[in-house]
Amino acid sequence: MTEVLDIQLEGKDLIRKGISELNDKNYEGAKYSFLEAQKKFTAMKLSEYISVCMSLAAMTSYFLDKNSYKTVLETINDAVYMAQHSKSNTAKLIAEIALGNINFDEKNNDVALLHYNNAKEFAQANDEFLMSDYINARINQLQSGMEFSLPMKSDPLVSLVKIGRSITALTDINVLLKVIAEETKNAIQADRCTVFLFDKEKNELWSKVALGMESQEIRFPADKGLAGYVVQTGESVNIADAYSDPRFNKDVDSKSGYHTKSILCMPIKNNNQEIIGAFQVLNKLDGVFTKNDEDLLVAIGGSASIALENAQLFEQQKELYKEQKELFESFIDTLATSIDARDKITSGHSSRVKLYTMLIVDALNMAPHDREIIEKAAILHDIGKIGIRDAVLQKEGKLTPEEYAHIQQHVKITHDILEKIHMSDDFKLITDIACSHHEKWDGSGYYRHLKGEEIPYGGRILAVSDVFDAITSKRHYRDKMPIANVIRILINDSGTHFDKNIVDVFLSISADKIIDVFLTESHIVFKDEDKELLSHYNLLDIYNFINDENSYNKHIVDLFNHYYSGSEVQ
């Protein structure tokens, strides 16, 4: 669940980043951000945010090429339909803004005003991306007879309110820096603004945001430049003529080609009055920076410092979660490897079952969170074999009824082991799925004798993957089963042993992907031309070709069997 929320937050931060880039007329960057966000939401099947991204990307496409007017409107209409279907006020709001902006730019002012007023109503219900001030400003522009423009200058007090409302909702520190810098520039009515953070450990100032310059990280010693001066001394600096002040580094202008006139630089302090960064605002648009500008920057700094500390804490929490996740994954990989160490001939079984399972999961287009749960369950599904006697586990021959009953106990042992691992409620599903891979659709499986949809969906997937790998792998007492027999078992046992829908999905997976799994522990190289050819066929095709005596595709079967048998292809 935590990872799903992280992905949603990343997607929303990308939307906010795109909106900021759009206001900077960085249309290519904005469109890229919106499309990247759309990919994240599409993977999670979140139609309301897919609609938001579609509207914004389409609007940006219009600003890139105004001849795309008709195509853009068609896309936004699709987004409107999706917004209505999802009953999302956020999606409806963004679609209305997009339509308002396009019609405003096309000088269809009455239509634009209608869309902005619609957006205003939706904003009253849900203004997730804090667009109310933007909408009101656009309405004021229309009513005042102004031309459409990007970027849109804001009233300083409106920008101050927007900063206070918006930055507390951001978690990506780079996006946060961008928003603070942009809104500070608007509020102070300056040409440029950079927000630097103080890295105490490295004694450096850094920022990934320098408005008007390329988006690359700036990092320098904390005792250099005016920003370094205010961080070291805690003093604010208001310079009317930069070139007359010896503290100003003229080399920066020489390299960038920019001409700095006036500078306002001020430390950012947290609640403990510790300096955590600095504002650097350049070139007041209508003269020099005033005492009112200094007071306004202090007010902005109060909100900004809280948001910056929260964002840094969020980043630290993400890193901690990442480390914990890596530790957990390493732990379960070690558990799975311990099974392989017990019996070399079945070595790699858990890994292959995981790979087959992921092919099914991908074909089903399952959500990332569900995918992760099932992947972990696949790796751990046989961990209970730790409790099975070597004499039974490694027996070269048919098991006696008593021995078979003993080996069946491994799923119950799997359950008993995994339930002792401290996990979140979501990850407890791993235990339920892992210990259900021997359940059968008709209820004749073990150990809980679950039936049909009582069996966890992930367990039904594992059942197919586990049996397929077992009968396509060499064992102590037999060789690989012919592929036709393997597929026949899957087909004939659909509806009794297996969930037929999952078998159908598995048999539809392209043959080259199945062979990739066969060859994971083989020295044989899968030739590119063979891989490309087999990518056009699936397991069901192979089965049909084998059973058709008049088939003209015998060479496809032969090629598949070469790799399946583990022999080199000449």
C-alpha positions as semicolon CSV with decimal commas, in nm:
position;residue;x (nm);y (nm);z (nm)
1;M;0,000;0,000;0,000
2;T;0,287;0,240;0,081
3;E;0,438;0,193;-0,264
4;V;0,101;0,257;-0,433
5;L;0,064;0,583;-0,241
6;D;0,421;0,678;-0,333
7;I;0,343;0,623;-0,701
8;Q;0,027;0,834;-0,674
9;L;0,221;1,112;-0,502
10;E;0,492;1,095;-0,769
11;G;0,226;1,119;-1,040
12;K;0,060;1,421;-0,876
13;D;0,397;1,590;-0,826
14;L;0,466;1,538;-1,197
15;I;0,135;1,710;-1,276
16;R;0,229;2,005;-1,053
17;K;0,572;2,016;-1,213
18;G;0,414;2,020;-1,558
19;I;0,179;2,303;-1,462
20;S;0,478;2,505;-1,340
21;E;0,673;2,427;-1,660
22;L;0,371;2,528;-1,866
23;N;0,365;2,866;-1,696
24;D;0,734;2,903;-1,787
25;K;0,645;2,831;-2,152
26;N;0,854;2,515;-2,129
27;Y;0,593;2,331;-2,335
28;E;0,807;2,029;-2,422
29;G;0,902;1,978;-2,058
30;A;0,542;2,025;-1,945
31;K;0,408;1,774;-2,196
32;Y;0,672;1,520;-2,094
33;S;0,577;1,561;-1,726
34;F;0,207;1,516;-1,800
35;L;0,266;1,206;-2,015
36;E;0,499;1,052;-1,754
37;A;0,231;1,111;-1,490
38;Q;-0,027;0,955;-1,721
39;K;0,186;0,638;-1,749
40;K;0,192;0,603;-1,370
41;F;-0,183;0,649;-1,336
42;T;-0,255;0,419;-1,631
43;A;-0,056;0,141;-1,461
44;M;-0,279;0,185;-1,154
45;K;-0,597;0,226;-1,366
46;L;-0,684;0,557;-1,197
47;S;-0,915;0,701;-1,463
48;E;-0,970;1,038;-1,291
49;Y;-0,599;1,125;-1,300
50;I;-0,557;0,975;-1,648
51;S;-0,825;1,227;-1,752
52;V;-0,635;1,512;-1,580
53;C;-0,316;1,422;-1,765
54;M;-0,496;1,387;-2,099
55;S;-0,649;1,736;-2,066
56;L;-0,321;1,899;-1,967
57;A;-0,111;1,716;-2,228
58;A;-0,363;1,804;-2,500
59;M;-0,367;2,171;-2,395
60;T;0,013;2,175;-2,403
61;S;0,009;2,018;-2,751
62;Y;-0,209;2,309;-2,861
63;F;0,047;2,563;-2,736
64;L;0,319;2,370;-2,919
65;D;0,121;2,362;-3,243
66;K;-0,197;2,567;-3,269
67;N;-0,286;2,390;-3,593
68;S;-0,362;2,087;-3,376
69;Y;-0,674;2,266;-3,248
70;K;-0,928;2,007;-3,368
71;T;-0,727;1,704;-3,258
72;V;-0,666;1,861;-2,919
73;L;-1,037;1,926;-2,866
74;E;-1,115;1,564;-2,952
75;T;-0,864;1,446;-2,690
76;I;-1,005;1,679;-2,425
77;N;-1,356;1,561;-2,506
78;D;-1,236;1,206;-2,439
79;A;-1,090;1,330;-2,112
80;V;-1,425;1,494;-2,025
81;Y;-1,605;1,164;-2,088
82;M;-1,357;0,985;-1,862
83;A;-1,397;1,257;-1,596
84;Q;-1,775;1,219;-1,602
85;H;-1,750;0,840;-1,588
86;S;-1,519;0,858;-1,285
87;K;-1,736;1,131;-1,126
88;S;-1,419;1,326;-1,047
89;N;-1,453;1,700;-0,985
90;T;-1,074;1,734;-1,014
91;A;-1,074;1,585;-1,364
92;K;-1,374;1,798;-1,468
93;L;-1,204;2,109;-1,329
94;I;-0,882;2,055;-1,526
95;A;-1,074;1,977;-1,847
96;E;-1,272;2,301;-1,813
97;I;-0,951;2,501;-1,756
98;A;-0,793;2,342;-2,064
99;L;-1,098;2,426;-2,276
100;G;-1,109;2,776;-2,126
101;N;-0,743;2,846;-2,208
102;I;-0,770;2,720;-2,564
103;N;-1,087;2,919;-2,635
104;F;-0,938;3,229;-2,466
105;D;-0,631;3,205;-2,691
106;E;-0,857;3,150;-2,995
107;K;-1,045;3,468;-2,890
108;N;-1,367;3,276;-2,826
109;N;-1,404;3,481;-2,509
110;D;-1,769;3,402;-2,429
111;V;-1,702;3,027;-2,459
112;A;-1,382;3,062;-2,253
113;L;-1,568;3,249;-1,977
114;L;-1,830;2,973;-1,967
115;H;-1,558;2,709;-1,919
116;Y;-1,379;2,910;-1,649
117;N;-1,705;2,958;-1,457
118;N;-1,768;2,581;-1,480
119;A;-1,416;2,523;-1,349
120;K;-1,483;2,764;-1,063
121;E;-1,785;2,556;-0,956
122;F;-1,587;2,232;-0,965
123;A;-1,308;2,398;-0,764
124;Q;-1,554;2,465;-0,482
125;A;-1,604;2,088;-0,451
126;N;-1,240;1,982;-0,493
127;D;-0,943;2,202;-0,577
128;E;-0,670;1,938;-0,541
129;F;-0,421;2,120;-0,764
130;L;-0,505;2,461;-0,614
131;M;-0,629;2,626;-0,932
132;S;-0,889;2,864;-0,779
133;D;-0,661;3,169;-0,788
134;Y;-0,562;3,085;-1,144
135;I;-0,926;3,056;-1,252
136;N;-1,019;3,386;-1,087
137;A;-0,723;3,559;-1,251
138;R;-0,827;3,428;-1,594
139;I;-1,185;3,546;-1,540
140;N;-1,053;3,890;-1,439
141;Q;-0,836;3,898;-1,754
142;L;-1,137;3,824;-1,974
143;Q;-1,362;4,075;-1,802
144;S;-1,089;4,341;-1,824
145;G;-1,046;4,287;-2,199
146;M;-0,689;4,157;-2,165
147;E;-0,518;3,923;-2,412
148;F;-0,442;3,563;-2,320
149;S;-0,082;3,522;-2,204
150;L;0,159;3,268;-2,060
151;P;0,310;3,311;-1,809
152;M;0,029;3,493;-1,625
153;K;0,148;3,761;-1,385
154;S;-0,004;3,727;-1,040
155;D;-0,090;3,982;-0,777
156;P;0,181;3,958;-0,507
157;L;-0,070;3,888;-0,231
158;V;-0,243;3,623;-0,442
159;S;0,095;3,458;-0,498
160;L;0,163;3,467;-0,125
161;V;-0,169;3,295;-0,050
162;K;-0,099;3,041;-0,325
163;I;0,242;2,961;-0,176
164;G;0,090;2,901;0,164
165;R;-0,178;2,671;0,020
166;S;0,021;2,482;-0,240
167;I;0,367;2,404;-0,104
168;T;0,232;2,216;0,196
169;A;0,078;1,963;-0,047
170;L;0,404;1,885;-0,226
171;T;0,636;1,598;-0,135
172;D;0,893;1,604;-0,417
173;I;1,154;1,850;-0,298
174;N;1,262;1,946;-0,651
175;V;0,905;2,030;-0,751
176;L;0,864;2,216;-0,422
177;L;1,172;2,428;-0,489
178;K;1,036;2,509;-0,833
179;V;0,697;2,620;-0,697
180;I;0,850;2,832;-0,421
181;A;1,089;2,999;-0,666
182;E;0,819;3,069;-0,925
183;E;0,566;3,204;-0,679
184;T;0,829;3,408;-0,494
185;K;0,932;3,565;-0,823
186;N;0,569;3,655;-0,893
187;A;0,502;3,783;-0,541
188;I;0,814;4,002;-0,529
189;Q;0,771;4,105;-0,896
190;A;1,130;4,009;-0,980
191;D;1,290;3,866;-1,293
192;R;1,447;3,557;-1,132
193;C;1,449;3,365;-0,807
194;T;1,653;3,073;-0,677
195;V;1,587;2,882;-0,355
196;F;1,903;2,728;-0,208
197;L;1,909;2,457;0,058
198;F;2,193;2,429;0,311
199;D;2,362;2,087;0,320
200;K;2,526;2,092;0,662
201;E;2,716;1,766;0,620
202;K;2,890;1,886;0,304
203;N;2,882;2,255;0,402
204;E;2,732;2,335;0,062
205;L;2,437;2,523;-0,082
206;W;2,243;2,348;-0,355
207;S;1,937;2,384;-0,571
208;K;1,795;2,216;-0,879
209;V;1,597;2,529;-0,957
210;A;1,737;2,849;-1,103
211;L;1,463;3,024;-1,298
212;G;1,581;3,143;-1,636
213;M;1,868;2,896;-1,646
214;E;1,894;2,533;-1,751
215;S;1,742;2,277;-1,512
216;Q;2,060;2,144;-1,363
217;E;2,175;2,117;-1,006
218;I;2,368;2,412;-0,867
219;R;2,602;2,323;-0,580
220;F;2,880;2,536;-0,427
221;P;3,060;2,590;-0,092
222;A;2,838;2,751;0,170
223;D;3,086;3,036;0,223
224;K;3,078;3,153;-0,139
225;G;2,861;3,416;-0,307
226;L;2,588;3,629;-0,159
227;A;2,375;3,323;-0,075
228;G;2,672;3,182;0,115
229;Y;2,718;3,515;0,293
230;V;2,360;3,528;0,423
231;V;2,372;3,162;0,530
232;Q;2,697;3,216;0,721
233;T;2,599;3,547;0,881
234;G;2,221;3,518;0,904
235;E;2,195;3,870;0,761
236;S;1,968;3,974;0,475
237;V;2,120;4,154;0,178
238;N;1,936;4,414;-0,032
239;I;2,160;4,553;-0,306
240;A;2,033;4,822;-0,542
241;D;2,340;4,804;-0,768
242;A;2,501;4,459;-0,776
243;Y;2,819;4,566;-0,958
244;S;2,900;4,826;-0,695
245;D;2,899;4,568;-0,413
246;P;3,232;4,381;-0,367
247;R;3,049;4,071;-0,238
248;F;2,884;4,016;-0,577
249;N;3,061;3,765;-0,803
250;K;3,063;3,918;-1,154
251;D;3,198;3,595;-1,304
252;V;2,854;3,436;-1,283
253;D;2,709;3,700;-1,517
254;S;3,010;3,667;-1,748
255;K;2,950;3,295;-1,789
256;S;2,571;3,310;-1,820
257;G;2,534;3,629;-2,021
258;Y;2,281;3,759;-1,770
259;H;2,311;4,113;-1,629
260;T;2,232;4,136;-1,260
261;K;2,114;4,476;-1,142
262;S;1,941;4,448;-0,805
263;I;1,959;4,162;-0,556
264;L;1,754;4,063;-0,255
265;C;1,903;3,770;-0,064
266;M;1,764;3,639;0,263
267;P;1,820;3,333;0,487
268;I;1,545;3,076;0,534
269;K;1,507;2,971;0,897
270;N;1,316;2,688;1,059
271;N;1,110;2,709;1,380
272;N;1,428;2,670;1,586
273;Q;1,574;2,970;1,402
274;E;1,834;2,747;1,238
275;I;1,931;2,850;0,886
276;I;1,824;2,582;0,636
277;G;1,870;2,775;0,312
278;A;1,846;3,107;0,133
279;F;1,631;3,300;-0,114
280;Q;1,812;3,484;-0,392
281;V;1,585;3,717;-0,592
282;L;1,726;3,912;-0,886
283;N;1,629;4,230;-1,073
284;K;1,314;4,395;-0,942
285;L;1,094;4,458;-1,245
286;D;1,010;4,819;-1,162
287;G;1,317;4,950;-0,982
288;V;1,482;4,825;-0,664
289;F;1,371;4,594;-0,385
290;T;1,192;4,772;-0,102
291;K;1,135;4,712;0,269
292;N;0,792;4,578;0,176
293;D;0,963;4,320;-0,048
294;E;1,184;4,217;0,243
295;D;0,880;4,177;0,470
296;L;0,700;3,977;0,203
297;L;1,001;3,748;0,161
298;V;1,010;3,690;0,538
299;A;0,642;3,590;0,524
300;I;0,707;3,352;0,235
301;G;1,005;3,206;0,421
302;G;0,786;3,115;0,718
303;S;0,567;2,886;0,509
304;A;0,851;2,769;0,287
305;S;1,070;2,654;0,575
306;I;0,799;2,424;0,712
307;A;0,729;2,278;0,370
308;L;1,099;2,227;0,294
309;E;1,162;2,048;0,623
310;N;0,856;1,829;0,568
311;A;0,971;1,745;0,215
312;Q;1,320;1,658;0,336
313;L;1,169;1,437;0,608
314;F;0,952;1,269;0,346
315;E;1,262;1,204;0,133
316;Q;1,438;1,051;0,433
317;Q;1,136;0,831;0,504
318;K;1,132;0,716;0,142
319;E;1,501;0,626;0,163
320;L;1,440;0,437;0,488
321;Y;1,148;0,252;0,331
322;K;1,363;0,172;0,028
323;E;1,637;0,029;0,253
324;Q;1,383;-0,176;0,450
325;K;1,233;-0,305;0,129
326;E;1,573;-0,404;-0,008
327;L;1,651;-0,580;0,321
328;F;1,321;-0,768;0,308
329;E;1,372;-0,870;-0,055
330;S;1,725;-0,988;0,025
331;F;1,585;-1,187;0,315
332;I;1,323;-1,368;0,108
333;D;1,573;-1,435;-0,172
334;T;1,799;-1,595;0,088
335;L;1,510;-1,808;0,214
336;A;1,434;-1,926;-0,139
337;T;1,801;-2,001;-0,207
338;S;1,815;-2,214;0,106
339;I;1,563;-2,450;-0,057
340;D;1,776;-2,479;-0,370
341;A;2,072;-2,571;-0,150
342;R;1,879;-2,872;-0,019
343;D;1,836;-3,030;-0,362
344;K;2,052;-2,930;-0,659
345;I;1,833;-3,099;-0,920
346;T;1,535;-2,875;-0,833
347;S;1,759;-2,571;-0,804
348;G;1,605;-2,266;-0,968
349;H;1,246;-2,390;-0,935
350;S;1,132;-2,098;-0,719
351;S;1,299;-1,849;-0,952
352;R;1,136;-1,999;-1,262
353;V;0,795;-2,015;-1,095
354;K;0,836;-1,646;-1,016
355;L;0,921;-1,570;-1,381
356;Y;0,624;-1,767;-1,519
357;T;0,401;-1,602;-1,262
358;M;0,518;-1,256;-1,364
359;L;0,446;-1,336;-1,730
360;I;0,088;-1,417;-1,631
361;V;0,061;-1,110;-1,409
362;D;0,191;-0,888;-1,689
363;A;-0,052;-1,043;-1,938
364;L;-0,332;-0,966;-1,691
365;N;-0,203;-0,606;-1,657
366;M;-0,230;-0,626;-1,279
367;A;-0,170;-0,322;-1,057
368;P;0,190;-0,271;-0,930
369;H;0,093;-0,341;-0,569
370;D;-0,078;-0,673;-0,654
371;R;0,214;-0,761;-0,881
372;E;0,463;-0,714;-0,597
373;I;0,258;-0,925;-0,353
374;I;0,227;-1,216;-0,597
375;E;0,595;-1,195;-0,694
376;K;0,701;-1,232;-0,330
377;A;0,458;-1,522;-0,281
378;A;0,602;-1,697;-0,589
379;I;0,956;-1,673;-0,454
380;L;0,851;-1,811;-0,116
381;H;0,590;-2,067;-0,221
382;D;0,810;-2,368;-0,140
383;I;0,987;-2,237;0,170
384;G;0,807;-2,504;0,373
385;K;1,023;-2,772;0,211
386;I;1,281;-2,676;0,473
387;G;1,080;-2,901;0,701
388;I;1,074;-3,201;0,464
389;R;1,319;-3,486;0,524
390;D;1,608;-3,513;0,276
391;A;1,529;-3,879;0,217
392;V;1,187;-3,778;0,081
393;L;1,284;-3,452;-0,087
394;Q;1,575;-3,609;-0,278
395;K;1,428;-3,956;-0,338
396;E;1,508;-4,093;-0,686
397;G;1,184;-4,271;-0,755
398;K;0,815;-4,276;-0,688
399;L;0,708;-4,170;-0,340
400;T;0,516;-4,406;-0,113
401;P;0,175;-4,285;0,012
402;E;0,335;-4,202;0,348
403;E;0,616;-4,008;0,182
404;Y;0,374;-3,822;-0,043
405;A;0,165;-3,727;0,262
406;H;0,483;-3,602;0,429
407;I;0,586;-3,384;0,134
408;Q;0,234;-3,239;0,117
409;Q;0,298;-3,091;0,458
410;H;0,532;-2,833;0,303
411;V;0,247;-2,593;0,226
412;K;0,131;-2,594;0,589
413;I;0,491;-2,546;0,698
414;T;0,516;-2,257;0,448
415;H;0,217;-2,096;0,617
416;D;0,358;-2,150;0,966
417;I;0,695;-1,999;0,872
418;L;0,565;-1,695;0,685
419;E;0,300;-1,596;0,937
420;K;0,576;-1,549;1,194
421;I;0,741;-1,278;0,981
422;H;0,629;-0,932;1,094
423;M;0,466;-0,766;0,791
424;S;0,205;-0,503;0,709
425;D;-0,153;-0,619;0,659
426;D;-0,106;-0,600;0,282
427;F;0,202;-0,818;0,289
428;K;0,024;-1,082;0,495
429;L;-0,141;-1,168;0,165
430;I;0,193;-1,320;0,067
431;T;0,141;-1,596;0,323
432;D;-0,215;-1,665;0,207
433;I;-0,111;-1,687;-0,160
434;A;0,212;-1,883;-0,107
435;C;0,045;-2,162;0,090
436;S;-0,243;-2,201;-0,158
437;H;-0,048;-2,305;-0,469
438;H;-0,152;-2,671;-0,428
439;E;-0,523;-2,594;-0,390
440;K;-0,737;-2,711;-0,682
441;W;-1,032;-2,544;-0,850
442;D;-1,260;-2,841;-0,767
443;G;-1,161;-2,841;-0,397
444;S;-0,953;-3,159;-0,407
445;G;-0,621;-2,986;-0,337
446;Y;-0,438;-2,926;-0,012
447;Y;-0,388;-2,821;0,259
448;R;-0,707;-2,618;0,325
449;H;-0,919;-2,783;0,050
450;L;-1,032;-2,447;-0,086
451;K;-1,255;-2,445;-0,394
452;G;-1,303;-2,213;-0,691
453;E;-1,285;-1,845;-0,604
454;E;-1,219;-1,931;-0,239
455;I;-0,860;-1,983;-0,356
456;P;-0,669;-1,651;-0,355
457;Y;-0,630;-1,521;-0,710
458;G;-0,251;-1,518;-0,672
459;G;-0,263;-1,881;-0,553
460;R;-0,450;-1,980;-0,869
461;I;-0,178;-1,815;-1,077
462;L;0,094;-1,993;-0,880
463;A;-0,081;-2,328;-0,931
464;V;-0,038;-2,296;-1,309
465;S;0,322;-2,170;-1,286
466;D;0,422;-2,435;-1,032
467;V;0,283;-2,733;-1,225
468;F;0,418;-2,604;-1,557
469;D;0,770;-2,572;-1,419
470;A;0,751;-2,905;-1,237
471;I;0,663;-3,104;-1,548
472;T;0,892;-2,913;-1,782
473;S;1,193;-2,965;-1,553
474;K;1,416;-3,268;-1,501
475;R;1,360;-3,455;-1,174
476;H;1,540;-3,743;-0,993
477;Y;1,299;-3,999;-1,135
478;R;1,215;-3,861;-1,483
479;D;1,315;-3,631;-1,763
480;K;1,118;-3,334;-1,896
481;M;0,771;-3,417;-2,020
482;P;0,710;-3,359;-2,394
483;I;0,569;-3,012;-2,443
484;A;0,252;-3,142;-2,609
485;N;0,176;-3,351;-2,300
486;V;0,246;-3,053;-2,076
487;I;0,003;-2,827;-2,259
488;R;-0,256;-3,108;-2,277
489;I;-0,245;-3,140;-1,897
490;L;-0,306;-2,769;-1,855
491;I;-0,597;-2,777;-2,098
492;N;-0,757;-3,100;-1,968
493;D;-0,722;-2,996;-1,602
494;S;-0,876;-2,652;-1,656
495;G;-1,188;-2,629;-1,445
496;T;-1,079;-2,911;-1,214
497;H;-0,721;-2,843;-1,106
498;F;-0,676;-2,497;-1,256
499;D;-0,873;-2,177;-1,304
500;K;-0,949;-2,199;-1,677
501;N;-0,918;-1,823;-1,729
502;I;-0,561;-1,825;-1,598
503;V;-0,467;-2,125;-1,813
504;D;-0,606;-1,942;-2,117
505;V;-0,393;-1,638;-2,034
506;F;-0,082;-1,852;-1,982
507;L;-0,127;-2,034;-2,312
508;S;-0,160;-1,696;-2,489
509;I;0,188;-1,582;-2,378
510;S;0,432;-1,567;-2,667
511;A;0,664;-1,866;-2,703
512;D;0,982;-1,658;-2,694
513;K;0,901;-1,538;-2,341
514;I;0,848;-1,897;-2,223
515;I;1,181;-2,001;-2,375
516;D;1,352;-1,708;-2,201
517;V;1,256;-1,876;-1,873
518;F;1,369;-2,221;-1,994
519;L;1,712;-2,075;-2,067
520;T;1,764;-1,881;-1,743
521;E;2,009;-2,143;-1,618
522;S;2,137;-2,265;-1,953
523;H;2,453;-2,182;-2,143
524;I;2,255;-2,180;-2,470
525;V;2,217;-1,842;-2,640
526;F;1,873;-1,757;-2,773
527;K;1,946;-1,638;-3,126
528;D;1,785;-1,306;-3,217
529;E;1,630;-1,437;-3,537
530;D;1,480;-1,735;-3,351
531;K;1,348;-1,514;-3,076
532;E;1,184;-1,281;-3,326
533;L;1,023;-1,572;-3,514
534;L;0,887;-1,742;-3,201
535;S;0,751;-1,412;-3,068
536;H;0,470;-1,447;-3,325
537;Y;0,341;-1,771;-3,171
538;N;0,214;-1,878;-2,829
539;L;0,197;-2,211;-2,643
540;L;-0,148;-2,286;-2,777
541;D;-0,019;-2,235;-3,131
542;I;0,267;-2,478;-3,063
543;Y;0,017;-2,735;-2,931
544;N;-0,208;-2,697;-3,234
545;F;0,087;-2,727;-3,473
546;I;0,195;-3,050;-3,301
547;N;-0,152;-3,200;-3,329
548;D;-0,203;-3,100;-3,690
549;E;-0,037;-3,367;-3,907
550;N;-0,078;-3,149;-4,214
551;S;0,063;-2,841;-4,047
552;Y;0,305;-2,631;-4,249
553;N;0,453;-2,508;-3,922
554;K;0,657;-2,814;-3,826
555;H;0,972;-2,600;-3,837
556;I;0,822;-2,378;-3,562
557;V;0,764;-2,682;-3,341
558;D;1,114;-2,813;-3,410
559;L;1,266;-2,475;-3,326
560;F;1,070;-2,453;-3,001
561;N;1,169;-2,810;-2,903
562;H;1,537;-2,742;-2,971
563;Y;1,538;-2,476;-2,700
564;Y;1,299;-2,669;-2,477
565;S;1,517;-2,979;-2,484
566;G;1,828;-2,772;-2,416
567;S;2,013;-2,863;-2,734
568;E;2,201;-2,616;-2,947
569;V;2,029;-2,484;-3,256
570;Q;2,243;-2,537;-3,563
